[in-house]
Amino acid sequence: MSIDFDDLVLKPCIDALGRNILYHNKNGQSVHLNAVFDDVTRFHDPILGMDAGNSGIVGSRVVIGIRLGDLPFEPDMGDRVTMNDLDYYVQEVQKDGQGGAHLILNDAEV
């Protein structure tokens, strides 16, 4: 028996903790959906680490968590997200294999 992780866990969490965003794909389609917003995600940057003698440089990125089922299309690099009147571009899509994805964002104003 398989467990529907998307329906049992992701949907209730995103409904409870999510913020409304507007997602625009590169083909001009837009959709409102809820996403869990995280502006303090830390990660190891191997490129910066190599420049600094492999010292373990850590970067910070804006990341949102979404349910893939909330989008009528596949999220892709270069799509745009509007949250709190700020625009971001999707730099990377990391699917979790359970019906969700983390989208690593870049500030569109930079």
Secondary structure, 3 states (H helix, E strand, C coil): CCCCHHHHHHHHHHHHHCEEEEEECCCCCEEEEEEEEEEEEEEECHHHHHHCCCCCCEEEEEEEEEEHHHCCCCCCCCCEEEECCEEEEEEEEEECCCCEEEEEEEECCC
